[in-house]
Amino acid sequence: MLEAQADVAELKISQFDKALHDRSAFSCGFEPIDKFLKEALTDHIKSGYLTAFMATDEGQKEIVGFYTLNAFAVSPDHIETPKRPRPPPTIPATYIKAVAVHEDWQGKGIGRALMVHALRQAMEISEKVGSMAIVLDVLRDKAFERRFAFYEGLGFQPMNDPENIDRVYISMNDIRATFSA
């Protein structure tokens, strides 16, 4: 069963609110993600591009980690689809643009807790708005292999997309089966 570890029991994950979440000291060690969180996140939310969820230590404002979700579409050639009915020209999916944990909190189960929360959120959303899979891009940097193995361990598999070789997905059916087991 996919669950968060016990050592993150005091972690609170909630939808982003500027009044409740302090981004100023956040650093995950990957500058483009840090910059996105501090400089672009609010505009992306206001524009309706995505939603964001922040993890804080209970009672604190400082962000220890976060993730984002948005609507997405993929080619039926890039993921496994049921043979019947014939798939539409694009397959609805949920995209995780970013998942990041503050450097001081890495290795403590925060990333796993964020992913469990993200998968549950996406599964609930898919009950209201069709979404066949969750898609994300594994960022290329010095931690790529570790990060890729982490997502594989959660059930993500590579997409058949030659233009996005670091893009992975997990089907909503697999997520439902995991959480109902």
QUIURPE-V780185 format. One record per backbone hydrogen bond with DSSP energy under -1.0 kcal/mol. CO is the residue of the C=O (numbers start at 1). NH is the residue of the N-H. E is the energy in kcal/mol with one decimal. If there is no record, write none. Layout:
CO&NH&E  CO&NH&E
This chain:
5&8&-1.4  6&9&-1.7  8&11&-1.8  10&58&-2.3  12&56&-2.6  14&54&-3.1  17&20&-1.6  17&21&-1.9  22&63&-1.9  23&26&-1.6  27&103&-3.2  30&33&-1.2  30&34&-1.9  31&35&-2.9  32&36&-2.1  33&37&-2.6  34&38&-2.1  35&39&-3.0  36&40&-1.9  36&41&-2.0  40&44&-2.4  41&45&-2.4  42&46&-2.8  43&47&-2.1  44&49&-2.3  45&48&-1.5  51&69&-2.3  52&16&-3.0  53&67&-2.0  54&14&-2.2  55&64&-3.2  55&65&-1.2  56&12&-3.1  57&60&-2.7  61&22&-3.0  64&102&-2.8  65&55&-3.4  66&100&-2.5  67&53&-2.8  69&51&-2.3  70&95&-3.5  72&93&-2.5  74&91&-3.6  75&78&-2.0  78&160&-2.4  91&74&-2.1  92&132&-3.2  93&72&-1.9  94&135&-2.9  95&70&-1.7  98&68&-1.7  100&66&-2.3  102&105&-1.9  105&108&-1.1  109&113&-2.2  110&114&-2.8  111&115&-2.3  112&116&-2.7  113&117&-2.3  114&118&-2.8  115&119&-2.9  116&120&-2.2  117&121&-2.7  118&122&-2.7  119&123&-2.3  120&124&-2.5  121&125&-2.5  122&126&-2.2  125&128&-1.7  125&129&-2.9  132&172&-3.1  133&94&-2.6  134&170&-1.8  135&96&-2.7  136&168&-2.9  141&144&-1.8  143&147&-2.7  144&148&-3.1  145&149&-2.3  146&150&-2.0  147&151&-2.1  148&152&-2.4  149&153&-2.4  151&156&-2.2  152&155&-1.6  157&169&-2.5  159&161&-1.2  161&164&-1.6  164&167&-1.8  166&138&-3.0  167&159&-2.3  168&136&-2.1  169&157&-2.9  170&134&-2.6  171&175&-1.9  172&176&-2.8  173&177&-2.4  174&178&-2.2  175&179&-2.4  176&180&-1.7
